[in-house]
């Protein structure tokens, strides 16, 4: 006999069908961050290769990296808030009334 808890494979107790409110923001933020990262590599490359620097617009596109990071962070916070609301919803149900002993 063992007193260890059996491992259930880490599967959630109830599968989630609908995406959480922040999931789309996270995906969009990752895409915008990737565009900004590629723009940063393209903008910095001429500086290392000795070529002429790109116009200022290219440097502004690099700022999408920060915007994408912020969008993903906001999406993550919204997702966390939704999960907390979902987890606390059953806890807010009133406990069953116990008949008085007597």
N, CA, C and O atoms as CSV, one atom per row, in Angstrom:
chain,resi,resn,atom,element,x,y,z
A,1,UNK,N,N,0.835,-1.179,0.000
A,1,UNK,CA,C,0.000,0.000,0.000
A,1,UNK,C,C,0.876,1.237,0.000
A,1,UNK,O,O,1.930,1.275,0.635
A,2,UNK,N,N,0.428,2.230,-0.712
A,2,UNK,CA,C,1.183,3.466,-0.789
A,2,UNK,C,C,0.268,4.627,-0.418
A,2,UNK,O,O,-0.923,4.620,-0.732
A,3,UNK,N,N,0.826,5.599,0.238
A,3,UNK,CA,C,0.030,6.762,0.598
A,3,UNK,C,C,0.226,7.910,-0.385
A,3,UNK,O,O,-0.150,9.045,-0.094
A,4,UNK,N,N,0.819,7.622,-1.558
A,4,UNK,CA,C,1.040,8.654,-2.552
A,4,UNK,C,C,-0.231,8.892,-3.360
A,4,UNK,O,O,-1.022,7.978,-3.593
A,5,UNK,N,N,-0.400,10.114,-3.770
A,5,UNK,CA,C,-1.540,10.464,-4.609
A,5,UNK,C,C,-1.266,9.978,-6.030
A,5,UNK,O,O,-0.182,10.223,-6.559
A,6,UNK,N,N,-2.209,9.304,-6.652
A,6,UNK,CA,C,-1.964,8.827,-8.020
A,6,UNK,C,C,-1.829,9.999,-8.983
A,6,UNK,O,O,-2.502,11.020,-8.837
A,7,UNK,N,N,-0.959,9.841,-9.958
A,7,UNK,CA,C,-0.719,10.869,-10.961
A,7,UNK,C,C,-1.737,10.716,-12.077
A,7,UNK,O,O,-1.878,9.641,-12.661
A,8,UNK,N,N,-2.444,11.798,-12.370
A,8,UNK,CA,C,-3.486,11.715,-13.390
A,8,UNK,C,C,-3.023,12.241,-14.746
A,8,UNK,O,O,-3.850,12.502,-15.621
A,9,UNK,N,N,-1.731,12.398,-14.928
A,9,UNK,CA,C,-1.220,12.827,-16.224
A,9,UNK,C,C,-1.230,14.328,-16.407
A,9,UNK,O,O,-0.885,14.797,-17.491
A,10,UNK,N,N,-1.597,15.090,-15.429
A,10,UNK,CA,C,-1.590,16.540,-15.529
A,10,UNK,C,C,-2.709,17.102,-16.381
A,10,UNK,O,O,-2.699,18.291,-16.698
A,11,UNK,N,N,-3.659,16.290,-16.754
A,11,UNK,CA,C,-4.767,16.773,-17.564
A,11,UNK,C,C,-5.701,17.615,-16.702
A,11,UNK,O,O,-5.932,17.289,-15.538
A,12,UNK,N,N,-6.238,18.691,-17.262
A,12,UNK,CA,C,-7.162,19.496,-16.476
A,12,UNK,C,C,-8.422,18.706,-16.132
A,12,UNK,O,O,-8.834,17.814,-16.874
A,13,UNK,N,N,-9.012,19.041,-15.019
A,13,UNK,CA,C,-10.200,18.309,-14.588
A,13,UNK,C,C,-11.368,18.543,-15.536
A,13,UNK,O,O,-12.223,17.675,-15.709
A,14,UNK,N,N,-11.396,19.715,-16.144
A,14,UNK,CA,C,-12.485,20.041,-17.063
A,14,UNK,C,C,-11.883,20.784,-18.247
A,14,UNK,O,O,-11.281,21.841,-18.059
A,15,UNK,N,N,-12.031,20.258,-19.469
A,15,UNK,CA,C,-11.432,20.947,-20.614
A,15,UNK,C,C,-12.126,22.277,-20.868
A,15,UNK,O,O,-13.335,22.420,-20.684
A,16,UNK,N,N,-11.329,23.239,-21.294
A,16,UNK,CA,C,-11.847,24.571,-21.569
A,16,UNK,C,C,-12.197,24.646,-23.055
A,16,UNK,O,O,-11.330,24.443,-23.906
A,17,UNK,N,N,-13.455,24.937,-23.372
A,17,UNK,CA,C,-13.874,24.986,-24.769
A,17,UNK,C,C,-13.653,26.365,-25.376
A,17,UNK,O,O,-13.160,26.473,-26.499
A,18,UNK,N,N,-14.008,27.410,-24.655
A,18,UNK,CA,C,-13.905,28.761,-25.188
A,18,UNK,C,C,-12.590,29.391,-24.748
A,18,UNK,O,O,-12.153,29.189,-23.614
A,19,UNK,N,N,-11.955,30.154,-25.636
A,19,UNK,CA,C,-10.715,30.822,-25.231
A,19,UNK,C,C,-11.015,31.920,-24.210
A,19,UNK,O,O,-12.100,32.501,-24.201
A,20,UNK,N,N,-10.052,32.184,-23.372
A,20,UNK,CA,C,-10.205,33.235,-22.365
A,20,UNK,C,C,-10.131,34.599,-23.037
A,20,UNK,O,O,-9.635,34.704,-24.158
A,21,UNK,N,N,-10.615,35.649,-22.371
A,21,UNK,CA,C,-10.654,36.972,-23.001
A,21,UNK,C,C,-9.296,37.485,-23.479
A,21,UNK,O,O,-9.237,38.196,-24.482
A,22,UNK,N,N,-8.217,37.151,-22.801
A,22,UNK,CA,C,-6.916,37.695,-23.176
A,22,UNK,C,C,-6.147,36.879,-24.190
A,22,UNK,O,O,-5.065,37.294,-24.606
A,23,UNK,N,N,-6.662,35.731,-24.606
A,23,UNK,CA,C,-5.912,34.856,-25.503
A,23,UNK,C,C,-5.624,35.503,-26.856
A,23,UNK,O,O,-4.520,35.369,-27.382
A,24,UNK,N,N,-6.590,36.192,-27.412
A,24,UNK,CA,C,-6.371,36.842,-28.712
A,24,UNK,C,C,-5.369,37.983,-28.591
A,24,UNK,O,O,-4.552,38.198,-29.485
A,25,UNK,N,N,-5.437,38.717,-27.473
A,25,UNK,CA,C,-4.476,39.796,-27.270
A,25,UNK,C,C,-3.057,39.252,-27.173
A,25,UNK,O,O,-2.121,39.864,-27.688
A,26,UNK,N,N,-2.893,38.121,-26.523
A,26,UNK,CA,C,-1.568,37.520,-26.400
A,26,UNK,C,C,-1.051,37.129,-27.780
A,26,UNK,O,O,0.098,37.417,-28.116
A,27,UNK,N,N,-1.884,36.481,-28.575
A,27,UNK,CA,C,-1.460,36.074,-29.921
A,27,UNK,C,C,-1.106,37.290,-30.776
A,27,UNK,O,O,-0.079,37.302,-31.454
A,28,UNK,N,N,-1.955,38.301,-30.739
A,28,UNK,CA,C,-1.706,39.512,-31.520
A,28,UNK,C,C,-0.434,40.202,-31.040
A,28,UNK,O,O,0.350,40.693,-31.852
A,29,UNK,N,N,-0.225,40.241,-29.726
A,29,UNK,CA,C,0.981,40.847,-29.176
A,29,UNK,C,C,2.240,40.126,-29.604
A,29,UNK,O,O,3.259,40.761,-29.877
A,30,UNK,N,N,2.181,38.796,-29.667
A,30,UNK,CA,C,3.343,38.022,-30.111
A,30,UNK,C,C,3.650,38.322,-31.579
A,30,UNK,O,O,4.815,38.439,-31.959
A,31,UNK,N,N,2.614,38.446,-32.396
A,31,UNK,CA,C,2.815,38.743,-33.814
A,31,UNK,C,C,3.423,40.133,-33.986
A,31,UNK,O,O,4.367,40.305,-34.757
A,32,UNK,N,N,2.889,41.126,-33.272
A,32,UNK,CA,C,3.416,42.487,-33.368
A,32,UNK,C,C,4.856,42.534,-32.844
A,32,UNK,O,O,5.699,43.225,-33.415
A,33,UNK,N,N,5.140,41.803,-31.761
A,33,UNK,CA,C,6.496,41.742,-31.221
A,33,UNK,C,C,7.445,41.145,-32.255
A,33,UNK,O,O,8.557,41.645,-32.430
A,34,UNK,N,N,7.023,40.081,-32.945
A,34,UNK,CA,C,7.880,39.447,-33.945
A,34,UNK,C,C,8.167,40.392,-35.105
A,34,UNK,O,O,9.289,40.434,-35.610
A,35,UNK,N,N,7.155,41.153,-35.532
A,35,UNK,CA,C,7.366,42.134,-36.603
A,35,UNK,C,C,8.387,43.178,-36.152
A,35,UNK,O,O,9.277,43.553,-36.914
A,36,UNK,N,N,8.254,43.639,-34.918
A,36,UNK,CA,C,9.208,44.613,-34.389
A,36,UNK,C,C,10.606,44.042,-34.258
A,36,UNK,O,O,11.586,44.749,-34.491
A,37,UNK,N,N,10.714,42.760,-33.885
A,37,UNK,CA,C,12.032,42.134,-33.752
A,37,UNK,C,C,12.711,41.998,-35.106
A,37,UNK,O,O,13.910,42.249,-35.231
A,38,UNK,N,N,11.949,41.601,-36.120
A,38,UNK,CA,C,12.518,41.500,-37.467
A,38,UNK,C,C,12.920,42.882,-37.964
A,38,UNK,O,O,13.972,43.035,-38.585
A,39,UNK,N,N,12.099,43.879,-37.699
A,39,UNK,CA,C,12.436,45.245,-38.108
A,39,UNK,C,C,13.705,45.718,-37.406
A,39,UNK,O,O,14.516,46.427,-38.002
A,40,UNK,N,N,13.879,45.333,-36.153
A,40,UNK,CA,C,15.088,45.724,-35.433
A,40,UNK,C,C,16.316,45.085,-36.064
A,40,UNK,O,O,17.337,45.751,-36.236
A,41,UNK,N,N,16.233,43.806,-36.413
A,41,UNK,CA,C,17.371,43.142,-37.062
A,41,UNK,C,C,17.690,43.777,-38.411
A,41,UNK,O,O,18.857,43.973,-38.751
A,42,UNK,N,N,16.652,44.094,-39.174
A,42,UNK,CA,C,16.859,44.698,-40.486
A,42,UNK,C,C,17.437,46.103,-40.345
A,42,UNK,O,O,18.249,46.520,-41.171
A,43,UNK,N,N,17.034,46.830,-39.319
A,43,UNK,CA,C,17.494,48.197,-39.131
A,43,UNK,C,C,18.935,48.245,-38.623
A,43,UNK,O,O,19.696,49.140,-38.991
A,44,UNK,N,N,19.306,47.285,-37.782
A,44,UNK,CA,C,20.647,47.288,-37.204
A,44,UNK,C,C,21.673,46.690,-38.164
A,44,UNK,O,O,22.852,47.033,-38.089
A,45,UNK,N,N,21.252,45.812,-39.055
A,45,UNK,CA,C,22.177,45.140,-39.975
A,45,UNK,C,C,23.029,46.112,-40.795
A,45,UNK,O,O,24.239,45.904,-40.891
A,46,UNK,N,N,22.455,47.161,-41.389
A,46,UNK,CA,C,23.313,48.070,-42.166
A,46,UNK,C,C,24.390,48.758,-41.310
A,46,UNK,O,O,25.446,49.124,-41.826
A,47,UNK,N,N,24.133,48.932,-40.033
A,47,UNK,CA,C,25.133,49.578,-39.178
A,47,UNK,C,C,26.356,48.680,-39.008
A,47,UNK,O,O,27.479,49.176,-38.923
A,48,UNK,N,N,26.148,47.357,-38.959
A,48,UNK,CA,C,27.257,46.422,-38.826
A,48,UNK,C,C,27.937,46.128,-40.165
A,48,UNK,O,O,29.121,45.796,-40.207
A,49,UNK,N,N,27.184,46.252,-41.245
A,49,UNK,CA,C,27.722,45.955,-42.566
A,49,UNK,C,C,28.387,47.153,-43.221
A,49,UNK,O,O,28.966,47.023,-44.299
A,50,UNK,N,N,28.315,48.299,-42.601
A,50,UNK,CA,C,28.944,49.498,-43.158
A,50,UNK,C,C,28.119,50.146,-44.250
A,50,UNK,O,O,28.638,50.996,-44.974
A,51,UNK,N,N,26.876,49.789,-44.397
A,51,UNK,CA,C,26.009,50.379,-45.421
A,51,UNK,C,C,25.362,51.653,-44.869
A,51,UNK,O,O,25.515,51.995,-43.696
A,52,UNK,N,N,24.654,52.325,-45.731
A,52,UNK,CA,C,23.943,53.531,-45.301
A,52,UNK,C,C,22.800,53.138,-44.369
A,52,UNK,O,O,22.124,52.139,-44.614
A,53,UNK,N,N,22.574,53.908,-43.303
A,53,UNK,CA,C,21.472,53.584,-42.398
A,53,UNK,C,C,20.121,53.766,-43.085
A,53,UNK,O,O,19.979,54.537,-44.033
A,54,UNK,N,N,19.146,53.038,-42.580
A,54,UNK,CA,C,17.799,53.110,-43.134
A,54,UNK,C,C,17.125,54.409,-42.687
A,54,UNK,O,O,17.589,55.057,-41.750
A,55,UNK,N,N,16.027,54.791,-43.358
A,55,UNK,CA,C,15.326,56.019,-42.960
A,55,UNK,C,C,14.683,55.876,-41.575
A,55,UNK,O,O,14.567,54.777,-41.033
A,56,UNK,N,N,14.277,56.999,-41.031
A,56,UNK,CA,C,13.715,57.052,-39.671
A,56,UNK,C,C,12.480,56.181,-39.510
A,56,UNK,O,O,12.220,55.678,-38.417
A,57,UNK,N,N,11.727,55.996,-40.565
A,57,UNK,CA,C,10.513,55.183,-40.488
A,57,UNK,C,C,10.856,53.765,-40.037
A,57,UNK,O,O,10.100,53.156,-39.280
A,58,UNK,N,N,11.963,53.248,-40.485
A,58,UNK,CA,C,12.376,51.895,-40.095
A,58,UNK,C,C,12.619,51.820,-38.595
A,58,UNK,O,O,12.311,50.807,-37.967
A,59,UNK,N,N,13.164,52.874,-38.022
A,59,UNK,CA,C,13.410,52.879,-36.579
A,59,UNK,C,C,12.101,52.960,-35.791
A,59,UNK,O,O,12.003,52.422,-34.688
A,60,UNK,N,N,11.105,53.629,-36.356
A,60,UNK,CA,C,9.807,53.680,-35.693
A,60,UNK,C,C,9.107,52.317,-35.729
A,60,UNK,O,O,8.383,51.965,-34.797
A,61,UNK,N,N,9.322,51.554,-36.800
A,61,UNK,CA,C,8.743,50.215,-36.879
A,61,UNK,C,C,9.356,49.319,-35.807
A,61,UNK,O,O,8.702,48.396,-35.322
A,62,UNK,N,N,10.609,49.583,-35.436
A,62,UNK,CA,C,11.260,48.809,-34.369
A,62,UNK,C,C,10.522,48.951,-33.042
A,62,UNK,O,O,10.583,48.058,-32.197
A,63,UNK,N,N,9.841,50.049,-32.861
A,63,UNK,CA,C,9.114,50.273,-31.610
A,63,UNK,C,C,7.914,49.344,-31.465
A,63,UNK,O,O,7.313,49.264,-30.394
A,64,UNK,N,N,7.570,48.648,-32.532
A,64,UNK,CA,C,6.489,47.669,-32.432
A,64,UNK,C,C,6.848,46.535,-31.473
A,64,UNK,O,O,5.965,45.854,-30.954
A,65,UNK,N,N,8.139,46.337,-31.243
A,65,UNK,CA,C,8.545,45.309,-30.297
A,65,UNK,C,C,7.985,45.614,-28.912
A,65,UNK,O,O,7.430,44.732,-28.257
A,66,UNK,N,N,8.126,46.838,-28.472
A,66,UNK,CA,C,7.589,47.239,-27.170
A,66,UNK,C,C,6.076,47.220,-27.141
A,66,UNK,O,O,5.477,46.838,-26.136
A,67,UNK,N,N,5.455,47.625,-28.227
A,67,UNK,CA,C,3.997,47.618,-28.300
A,67,UNK,C,C,3.468,46.183,-28.233
A,67,UNK,O,O,2.485,45.912,-27.544
A,68,UNK,N,N,4.123,45.271,-28.947
A,68,UNK,CA,C,3.714,43.877,-28.913
A,68,UNK,C,C,3.887,43.267,-27.539
A,68,UNK,O,O,3.047,42.489,-27.088
A,69,UNK,N,N,4.980,43.619,-26.869
A,69,UNK,CA,C,5.205,43.118,-25.517
A,69,UNK,C,C,4.112,43.626,-24.580
A,69,UNK,O,O,3.604,42.871,-23.751
A,70,UNK,N,N,3.753,44.894,-24.708
A,70,UNK,CA,C,2.706,45.469,-23.857
A,70,UNK,C,C,1.350,44.804,-24.132
A,70,UNK,O,O,0.601,44.515,-23.199
A,71,UNK,N,N,1.035,44.562,-25.408
A,71,UNK,CA,C,-0.234,43.904,-25.745
A,71,UNK,C,C,-0.288,42.495,-25.161
A,71,UNK,O,O,-1.309,42.084,-24.611
A,72,UNK,N,N,0.811,41.761,-25.281
A,72,UNK,CA,C,0.835,40.410,-24.738
A,72,UNK,C,C,0.716,40.430,-23.216
A,72,UNK,O,O,0.066,39.561,-22.635
A,73,UNK,N,N,1.333,41.407,-22.572
A,73,UNK,CA,C,1.241,41.514,-21.113
A,73,UNK,C,C,-0.185,41.819,-20.675
A,73,UNK,O,O,-0.675,41.237,-19.707
A,74,UNK,N,N,-0.853,42.726,-21.380
A,74,UNK,CA,C,-2.248,43.049,-21.054
A,74,UNK,C,C,-3.138,41.829,-21.271
A,74,UNK,O,O,-4.023,41.551,-20.462
A,75,UNK,N,N,-2.907,41.104,-22.356
A,75,UNK,CA,C,-3.671,39.888,-22.610
A,75,UNK,C,C,-3.444,38.845,-21.531
A,75,UNK,O,O,-4.378,38.152,-21.127
A,76,UNK,N,N,-2.209,38.730,-21.064
A,76,UNK,CA,C,-1.902,37.775,-20.006
A,76,UNK,C,C,-2.618,38.153,-18.718
A,76,UNK,O,O,-3.157,37.286,-18.030
A,77,UNK,N,N,-2.627,39.441,-18.389
A,77,UNK,CA,C,-3.320,39.890,-17.173
A,77,UNK,C,C,-4.828,39.666,-17.274
A,77,UNK,O,O,-5.467,39.285,-16.293
A,78,UNK,N,N,-5.401,39.905,-18.468
A,78,UNK,CA,C,-6.844,39.648,-18.646
A,78,UNK,C,C,-7.156,38.165,-18.525
A,78,UNK,O,O,-8.181,37.784,-17.959
A,79,UNK,N,N,-6.273,37.333,-19.055
A,79,UNK,CA,C,-6.469,35.893,-18.963
A,79,UNK,C,C,-6.379,35.417,-17.518
A,79,UNK,O,O,-7.164,34.570,-17.090
A,80,UNK,N,N,-5.431,35.956,-16.772
A,80,UNK,CA,C,-5.292,35.605,-15.352
A,80,UNK,C,C,-6.540,36.020,-14.581
A,80,UNK,O,O,-7.045,35.259,-13.756
A,81,UNK,N,N,-7.037,37.227,-14.850
A,81,UNK,CA,C,-8.234,37.711,-14.154
A,81,UNK,C,C,-9.440,36.827,-14.467
A,81,UNK,O,O,-10.241,36.532,-13.580
A,82,UNK,N,N,-9.571,36.406,-15.726
A,82,UNK,CA,C,-10.696,35.551,-16.100
A,82,UNK,C,C,-10.594,34.179,-15.427
A,82,UNK,O,O,-11.603,33.621,-14.994
A,83,UNK,N,N,-9.383,33.642,-15.342
A,83,UNK,CA,C,-9.205,32.353,-14.677
A,83,UNK,C,C,-9.510,32.457,-13.187
A,83,UNK,O,O,-10.082,31.539,-12.599
A,84,UNK,N,N,-9.129,33.566,-12.585
A,84,UNK,CA,C,-9.429,33.746,-11.159
A,84,UNK,C,C,-10.930,33.869,-10.926
A,84,UNK,O,O,-11.466,33.305,-9.972
A,85,UNK,N,N,-11.611,34.615,-11.812
A,85,UNK,CA,C,-13.072,34.724,-11.680
A,85,UNK,C,C,-13.725,33.364,-11.844
A,85,UNK,O,O,-14.661,33.024,-11.122
A,86,UNK,N,N,-13.220,32.580,-12.809
A,86,UNK,CA,C,-13.788,31.255,-13.059
A,86,UNK,C,C,-13.542,30.321,-11.874
A,86,UNK,O,O,-14.398,29.508,-11.525
A,87,UNK,N,N,-12.378,30.444,-11.269
A,87,UNK,CA,C,-12.049,29.576,-10.138
A,87,UNK,C,C,-12.802,29.971,-8.878
A,87,UNK,O,O,-13.130,29.117,-8.055
A,88,UNK,N,N,-13.076,31.254,-8.723
A,88,UNK,CA,C,-13.756,31.696,-7.508
A,88,UNK,C,C,-15.276,31.631,-7.634
A,88,UNK,O,O,-15.973,31.788,-6.632
A,89,UNK,N,N,-15.800,31.409,-8.811
A,89,UNK,CA,C,-17.253,31.346,-8.993
A,89,UNK,C,C,-17.890,30.231,-8.166
A,89,UNK,O,O,-18.899,30.493,-7.512
A,90,UNK,N,N,-17.366,29.005,-8.155
A,90,UNK,CA,C,-17.996,27.976,-7.309
A,90,UNK,C,C,-17.845,28.275,-5.818
A,90,UNK,O,O,-18.665,27.830,-5.015
A,91,UNK,N,N,-16.821,29.014,-5.443
A,91,UNK,CA,C,-16.616,29.316,-4.027
A,91,UNK,C,C,-17.638,30.329,-3.522
A,91,UNK,O,O,-17.869,30.420,-2.316
A,92,UNK,N,N,-18.252,31.088,-4.422
A,92,UNK,CA,C,-19.211,32.096,-4.008
A,92,UNK,C,C,-20.605,31.516,-3.795
A,92,UNK,O,O,-21.483,32.210,-3.282
A,93,UNK,N,N,-20.824,30.277,-4.171
A,93,UNK,CA,C,-22.113,29.635,-3.964
A,93,UNK,C,C,-22.286,29.416,-2.470
A,93,UNK,O,O,-21.361,28.980,-1.784
A,94,UNK,N,N,-23.477,29.721,-1.972
A,94,UNK,CA,C,-23.690,29.607,-0.537
A,94,UNK,C,C,-23.605,28.142,-0.125
A,94,UNK,O,O,-24.085,27.265,-0.844
A,95,UNK,N,N,-23.005,27.878,1.014
A,95,UNK,CA,C,-22.885,26.494,1.475
A,95,UNK,C,C,-24.260,25.938,1.837
A,95,UNK,O,O,-25.172,26.686,2.189
A,96,UNK,N,N,-24.393,24.624,1.745
A,96,UNK,CA,C,-25.706,24.032,2.061
A,96,UNK,C,C,-26.058,24.295,3.511
A,96,UNK,O,O,-25.204,24.233,4.396
A,97,UNK,N,N,-27.321,24.588,3.738
A,97,UNK,CA,C,-27.729,24.902,5.091
A,97,UNK,C,C,-27.782,23.613,5.931
A,97,UNK,O,O,-28.271,22.576,5.484
A,98,UNK,N,N,-27.280,23.716,7.116
A,98,UNK,CA,C,-27.253,22.582,8.024
A,98,UNK,C,C,-28.450,22.722,8.965
A,98,UNK,O,O,-28.625,23.764,9.596
A,99,UNK,N,N,-29.267,21.680,9.060
A,99,UNK,CA,C,-30.431,21.807,9.954
A,99,UNK,C,C,-29.953,21.946,11.405
A,99,UNK,O,O,-28.978,21.318,11.817
A,100,UNK,N,N,-30.647,22.762,12.147
A,100,UNK,CA,C,-30.251,22.952,13.545
A,100,UNK,C,C,-30.389,21.648,14.340
A,100,UNK,O,O,-31.349,20.892,14.193
A,101,UNK,N,N,-29.409,21.433,15.163
A,101,UNK,CA,C,-29.472,20.207,16.000
A,101,UNK,C,C,-30.229,20.542,17.267
A,101,UNK,O,O,-29.864,21.460,18.001
A,102,UNK,N,N,-31.231,19.829,17.504
A,102,UNK,CA,C,-31.905,20.146,18.749
A,102,UNK,C,C,-33.249,19.660,18.866
A,102,UNK,O,O,-33.898,19.881,19.888
